[in-house]
Amino acid sequence: MNRLSTPVMLFAHDMFFDSDSNDDHEESGEEKNILHFRMNVQTFEHLLVKLYGIYQLKVGHPEISLEEGCLICIWYLANLESFRGVAVRFGVSKSTAWAAVLRICKAVIDLNRRYGLIKWPSLQRCFTISRNFEEKHHIPGIIGAIDGSHIKIVAPKQYPNSYINRKGYHSMVLQGICDHRKLFTDVYVGEAGSVHDYTVFFKSDVSKRPLEDFPNDTHLIGDLAYRLTKTLLVGFKDNGYLTDRQKNFNKTLSKARVIIENAFALLKGRFRRLKYMETIILENTVTIILTASILHNICILNDDEFHDIGNLNEEILGERLRNPRNERDINVPEENRQAQLKRSEIVNVLLLRNL
């Protein structure tokens, strides 16, 4: 990487932060890099190395280099600066900057296809994830937490009303599943904001995964928007007559499930572009959201801990306020008997462990 890193960082020096900043605190170059690009230099260089072969395989002669394209793309994802401002900052036209963003995004998606940066856990990985969840929350068999997050978008030209969610704004749904480290193991993006979480789940590939993908009777955990099944554990709906055991189960499950809310908060805190997408073409919106999700995993896999997203609890609260909470839809099928028995067994396990 030495061949690339020196010119990259010389170029980036004036881009990573405003030269006329009046901050009283004199930050190091590394701190400024992290502040504005939301990732450290090591992660950025790692990304360049991985992308280099893929980018070189593209037909034609790009107007800008891989290095500059990456800087433009990461800056765009990490900030809410207008696209005109991004282009001016990097000294290129808007069309060149936009072409660079899309080219890098598509290369990152190709990278995911090649290396499985977002992938369903293997048998050994399922064991590791389950063990970590159980050690912390005492619920056996958890291999991931699932939820939907609404990405605010500009009103599409076609069928704009279908994208209005229950909070009253236009959005696109990002369904994510994460492990105990907040790594996404599955994402599905593109459904309109008015679509119920369970319908999104039903349309996604994860709803069709065979039992073999849930070894040793493992399962995902979700909120009451989802249907209880053998492979998706949800709480008891509060009808006013819940037992103490059921209330305890709901409370424990909620604490375990908050990990996916944390993952979304970190994703949007790091890549702030996802707080509002002005992209007109919906296909490009999907591409950008998917790219940010992959980069989220790359950062975690490289131990790139980003702390400058304000108070995490505030980010999580903001995520909850932005997302309409939809409990069980009338069209969600009834819980099956086997799933109910499995949940009852886990309720008893929790009782014994709390004695």
C-alpha positions as CSV (number, residue, x, y, z in Angstrom):
1,M,0.0,0.0,0.0
2,N,3.0,2.3,0.3
3,R,2.8,3.0,-3.4
4,L,-0.6,4.5,-3.0
5,S,-0.8,5.9,0.5
6,T,1.6,8.8,0.2
7,P,-0.1,10.6,-2.8
8,V,-3.5,9.8,-1.4
9,M,-2.9,11.3,1.9
10,L,-1.2,14.4,0.4
11,F,-4.2,14.9,-1.7
12,A,-6.6,14.2,1.2
13,H,-4.8,16.6,3.6
14,D,-6.7,19.7,2.2
15,M,-9.9,17.7,1.7
16,F,-10.3,16.1,5.1
17,F,-10.9,19.4,6.9
18,D,-11.5,23.0,6.3
19,S,-8.2,24.9,6.3
20,D,-9.8,28.0,7.7
21,S,-11.3,26.2,10.8
22,N,-11.3,28.4,13.9
23,D,-11.5,25.5,16.3
24,D,-9.7,26.3,19.6
25,H,-8.7,22.7,20.0
26,E,-5.8,21.8,17.8
27,E,-6.6,18.4,16.5
28,S,-4.2,16.0,15.0
29,G,-4.4,15.1,11.3
30,E,-5.8,11.7,12.2
31,E,-8.5,13.2,14.3
32,K,-9.5,15.5,11.5
33,N,-9.6,12.6,9.0
34,I,-11.9,10.7,11.3
35,L,-14.1,13.8,12.0
36,H,-14.9,14.6,8.4
37,F,-14.6,11.2,6.6
38,R,-16.0,9.2,9.5
39,M,-13.4,6.5,9.2
40,N,-9.7,6.4,10.0
41,V,-6.8,6.4,7.5
42,Q,-6.1,2.7,8.0
43,T,-9.6,1.7,7.0
44,F,-9.5,4.1,4.0
45,E,-6.3,2.6,2.8
46,H,-7.7,-1.0,3.4
47,L,-10.7,0.0,1.2
48,L,-8.4,1.3,-1.5
49,V,-6.3,-1.9,-1.6
50,K,-9.5,-4.1,-1.9
51,L,-11.1,-1.9,-4.6
52,Y,-8.0,-1.4,-6.7
53,G,-8.3,-4.6,-8.7
54,I,-12.1,-4.3,-9.2
55,Y,-11.8,-0.6,-10.3
56,Q,-9.0,-1.4,-12.8
57,L,-11.2,-4.0,-14.4
58,K,-13.8,-1.5,-15.4
59,V,-14.1,-0.7,-19.1
60,G,-13.0,2.8,-20.2
61,H,-10.9,5.5,-18.7
62,P,-12.3,7.1,-15.6
63,E,-12.1,10.9,-15.5
64,I,-10.6,10.7,-12.0
65,S,-8.4,8.2,-10.1
66,L,-9.7,5.5,-7.7
67,E,-8.1,7.4,-4.8
68,E,-9.9,10.7,-5.6
69,G,-13.1,8.9,-6.4
70,C,-13.0,7.2,-3.0
71,L,-12.4,10.5,-1.2
72,I,-15.4,12.1,-3.0
73,C,-17.7,9.1,-2.3
74,I,-16.8,8.8,1.3
75,W,-17.1,12.5,1.9
76,Y,-20.5,12.5,0.2
77,L,-21.7,9.6,2.4
78,A,-20.3,11.0,5.6
79,N,-21.7,14.6,5.3
80,L,-24.9,16.4,4.4
81,E,-23.1,18.9,2.3
82,S,-25.0,19.8,-0.9
83,F,-23.7,18.0,-4.0
84,R,-22.7,21.3,-5.5
85,G,-20.6,21.9,-2.4
86,V,-19.0,18.5,-2.7
87,A,-18.0,19.1,-6.3
88,V,-16.6,22.5,-5.5
89,R,-14.7,21.1,-2.6
90,F,-12.9,18.6,-4.8
91,G,-12.5,20.9,-7.8
92,V,-14.6,18.9,-10.2
93,S,-17.9,19.3,-12.0
94,K,-21.1,18.0,-10.5
95,S,-21.5,15.4,-13.2
96,T,-17.9,14.2,-12.6
97,A,-18.4,14.0,-8.8
98,W,-21.7,12.1,-9.2
99,A,-20.2,9.7,-11.7
100,A,-17.4,9.1,-9.2
101,V,-19.9,8.4,-6.3
102,L,-21.9,5.9,-8.4
103,R,-18.7,4.2,-9.7
104,I,-17.3,3.7,-6.3
105,C,-20.6,2.6,-4.8
106,K,-21.0,-0.1,-7.5
107,A,-17.4,-1.2,-7.0
108,V,-18.0,-1.5,-3.2
109,I,-21.1,-3.7,-4.0
110,D,-18.9,-5.8,-6.3
111,L,-16.5,-6.1,-3.4
112,N,-19.2,-7.4,-1.2
113,R,-20.1,-10.0,-3.8
114,R,-16.5,-11.1,-4.0
115,Y,-15.6,-11.2,-0.3
116,G,-19.0,-11.6,1.4
117,L,-18.6,-8.5,3.7
118,I,-22.3,-8.8,4.5
119,K,-23.1,-12.5,4.6
120,W,-25.2,-15.0,6.5
121,P,-23.2,-16.5,9.4
122,S,-21.6,-19.9,8.9
123,L,-22.2,-22.8,11.3
124,Q,-19.2,-21.8,13.5
125,R,-20.2,-18.2,13.3
126,C,-23.7,-19.0,14.4
127,F,-22.3,-20.7,17.4
128,T,-20.1,-17.7,18.3
129,I,-23.0,-15.2,17.9
130,S,-25.4,-17.4,19.9
131,R,-22.9,-17.8,22.7
132,N,-22.3,-14.1,23.0
133,F,-26.0,-13.2,23.0
134,E,-26.7,-15.9,25.6
135,E,-23.8,-14.8,27.9
136,K,-25.1,-11.3,28.0
137,H,-28.9,-11.8,27.9
138,H,-29.4,-15.4,28.9
139,I,-31.6,-16.2,25.9
140,P,-30.3,-19.2,24.0
141,G,-30.1,-19.6,20.3
142,I,-30.0,-16.0,19.0
143,I,-28.0,-15.6,15.8
144,G,-29.2,-12.1,14.9
145,A,-31.6,-9.2,15.6
146,I,-33.9,-7.9,12.9
147,D,-35.6,-4.6,12.4
148,G,-36.5,-2.0,9.7
149,S,-35.1,1.5,9.5
150,H,-36.7,4.3,7.5
151,I,-34.4,6.3,5.3
152,K,-35.9,9.8,4.6
153,I,-36.0,10.5,0.8
154,V,-37.2,13.2,-1.5
155,A,-40.7,12.5,-2.9
156,P,-40.3,10.2,-5.9
157,K,-41.9,11.2,-9.2
158,Q,-43.7,8.0,-9.6
159,Y,-46.2,6.8,-6.9
160,P,-45.0,9.3,-4.3
161,N,-47.8,8.6,-1.9
162,S,-46.8,5.0,-1.5
163,Y,-43.5,6.2,0.0
164,I,-45.2,8.2,2.8
165,N,-44.8,6.3,6.1
166,R,-46.9,6.4,9.2
167,K,-44.8,9.3,10.5
168,G,-46.0,11.3,7.4
169,Y,-42.7,11.7,5.5
170,H,-41.4,10.0,2.4
171,S,-39.0,7.1,3.1
172,M,-37.4,3.9,1.9
173,V,-37.2,0.9,4.2
174,L,-33.8,-0.6,5.1
175,Q,-34.3,-4.0,6.7
176,G,-31.2,-5.2,8.6
177,I,-30.1,-8.2,10.6
178,C,-27.0,-7.8,12.8
179,D,-25.0,-9.9,15.2
180,H,-23.7,-9.1,18.7
181,R,-20.9,-6.8,17.2
182,K,-23.4,-4.8,15.2
183,L,-22.2,-6.4,12.0
184,F,-24.9,-6.7,9.4
185,T,-25.4,-10.3,8.3
186,D,-28.2,-9.5,5.9
187,V,-29.7,-6.3,4.5
188,Y,-32.7,-5.7,2.2
189,V,-33.5,-2.2,0.9
190,G,-35.9,-0.7,-1.6
191,E,-39.4,-1.1,-0.3
192,A,-41.6,2.0,0.0
193,G,-42.0,3.6,3.4
194,S,-45.7,2.7,3.6
195,V,-45.0,-1.0,3.5
196,H,-45.3,-2.8,6.9
197,D,-42.2,-4.4,8.5
198,Y,-43.7,-7.9,8.2
199,T,-44.5,-7.4,4.5
200,V,-40.9,-6.2,3.9
201,F,-39.6,-9.3,5.8
202,F,-41.9,-11.6,3.8
203,K,-40.7,-10.2,0.5
204,S,-37.0,-10.4,1.5
205,D,-34.9,-13.5,0.9
206,V,-34.3,-14.1,4.6
207,S,-38.0,-15.1,5.1
208,K,-37.3,-18.0,2.6
209,R,-34.1,-19.2,4.3
210,P,-34.2,-23.0,5.0
211,L,-34.0,-24.4,8.5
212,E,-30.5,-25.5,7.7
213,D,-29.5,-21.8,8.0
214,F,-30.7,-21.9,11.6
215,P,-28.5,-24.7,13.0
216,N,-29.3,-26.2,16.4
217,D,-32.7,-24.6,16.6
218,T,-31.4,-21.1,16.5
219,H,-33.4,-18.0,15.6
220,L,-33.5,-14.3,15.0
221,I,-35.2,-11.9,17.4
222,G,-37.6,-9.1,16.4
223,D,-40.3,-6.8,17.7
224,L,-44.0,-7.2,17.6
225,A,-44.2,-6.2,13.9
226,Y,-43.1,-9.7,13.1
227,R,-44.8,-13.0,13.4
228,L,-43.5,-15.6,15.9
229,T,-42.0,-18.6,14.1
230,K,-39.5,-21.3,14.8
231,T,-36.8,-19.1,13.4
232,L,-38.0,-15.7,14.5
233,L,-38.5,-15.0,18.2
234,V,-40.8,-12.1,19.2
235,G,-42.3,-11.0,22.5
236,F,-45.8,-11.5,23.9
237,K,-48.3,-8.9,22.9
238,D,-49.5,-7.1,26.0
239,N,-53.2,-7.7,26.3
240,G,-53.3,-6.5,29.9
241,Y,-53.0,-10.0,31.3
242,L,-49.4,-10.9,30.9
243,T,-47.8,-13.1,33.6
244,D,-44.7,-12.0,35.4
245,R,-42.8,-14.6,33.4
246,Q,-44.0,-13.2,30.1
247,K,-43.2,-9.6,31.2
248,N,-39.7,-10.7,32.2
249,F,-39.3,-12.4,28.8
250,N,-40.4,-9.3,26.9
251,K,-38.1,-7.1,28.9
252,T,-35.1,-9.4,28.4
253,L,-35.8,-9.8,24.7
254,S,-36.1,-6.0,24.3
255,K,-32.7,-5.5,25.9
256,A,-31.2,-8.1,23.5
257,R,-32.9,-6.6,20.5
258,V,-31.6,-3.1,21.0
259,I,-28.4,-4.1,19.3
260,I,-30.0,-3.7,15.9
261,E,-31.2,-0.2,16.9
262,N,-27.6,0.5,17.9
263,A,-26.4,-0.7,14.5
264,F,-28.7,1.6,12.6
265,A,-27.7,4.5,14.9
266,L,-24.0,3.9,14.2
267,L,-24.7,3.5,10.5
268,K,-26.5,6.8,10.2
269,G,-24.2,8.5,12.7
270,R,-21.2,7.6,10.6
271,F,-22.7,8.0,7.2
272,R,-25.0,11.0,7.8
273,R,-26.2,11.1,4.2
274,L,-28.7,8.4,5.2
275,K,-30.5,10.9,7.4
276,Y,-31.9,12.4,4.2
277,M,-31.4,11.2,0.6
278,E,-32.0,13.8,-2.1
279,T,-31.3,11.4,-4.9
280,I,-34.1,11.4,-7.5
281,I,-33.5,8.0,-9.1
282,L,-34.7,5.3,-6.6
283,E,-32.3,2.8,-8.0
284,N,-29.4,5.1,-7.1
285,T,-30.8,5.6,-3.6
286,V,-30.8,1.8,-3.1
287,T,-27.2,1.6,-4.4
288,I,-26.0,4.3,-1.9
289,I,-27.8,2.8,1.1
290,L,-26.4,-0.6,0.3
291,T,-22.9,0.8,-0.1
292,A,-23.1,2.6,3.3
293,S,-24.2,-0.7,4.9
294,I,-21.2,-2.5,3.4
295,L,-18.8,0.2,4.5
296,H,-20.3,0.0,8.0
297,N,-19.2,-3.6,8.2
298,I,-15.8,-2.8,6.7
299,C,-15.2,-0.3,9.5
300,I,-16.2,-2.7,12.2
301,L,-14.1,-5.5,10.7
302,N,-11.1,-3.2,10.8
303,D,-11.8,-2.2,14.4
304,D,-12.5,1.3,13.3
305,E,-14.4,2.6,16.3
306,F,-16.0,5.9,15.6
307,H,-16.9,7.8,18.7
308,D,-17.8,11.2,17.3
309,I,-21.5,10.7,16.6
310,G,-22.6,12.5,19.7
311,N,-24.4,10.7,22.4
312,L,-25.3,7.2,21.2
313,N,-28.5,7.2,23.3
314,E,-29.6,10.4,21.5
315,E,-28.8,8.7,18.1
316,I,-30.9,5.7,19.1
317,L,-33.7,7.9,20.3
318,G,-33.6,9.8,17.0
319,E,-33.8,6.5,15.2
320,R,-36.8,5.5,17.2
321,L,-38.5,8.9,16.6
322,R,-37.8,8.7,12.8
323,N,-39.2,5.2,12.5
324,P,-42.9,4.5,12.7
325,R,-43.5,1.7,15.3
326,N,-45.9,-0.7,13.7
327,E,-47.1,-3.6,15.8
328,R,-48.7,-6.6,14.4
329,D,-50.5,-5.9,11.2
330,I,-53.9,-7.5,10.7
331,N,-52.5,-9.4,7.7
332,V,-49.7,-11.1,9.7
333,P,-50.5,-14.8,10.1
334,E,-51.2,-16.3,13.5
335,E,-48.4,-17.8,15.5
336,N,-47.9,-21.5,15.0
337,R,-48.1,-23.9,17.9
338,Q,-44.5,-25.2,17.6
339,A,-43.2,-21.6,17.8
340,Q,-45.3,-20.9,20.9
341,L,-43.9,-24.0,22.6
342,K,-40.4,-23.0,21.8
343,R,-40.9,-19.6,23.2
344,S,-42.5,-21.1,26.4
345,E,-39.4,-23.2,26.9
346,I,-37.2,-20.2,26.7
347,V,-39.4,-18.3,29.2
348,N,-38.8,-21.2,31.6
349,V,-35.1,-21.1,30.9
350,L,-35.0,-17.4,31.9
351,L,-37.0,-18.1,35.0
352,L,-34.5,-20.8,36.1
353,R,-31.5,-18.5,35.4
354,N,-33.0,-15.7,37.4
355,L,-33.5,-17.8,40.5
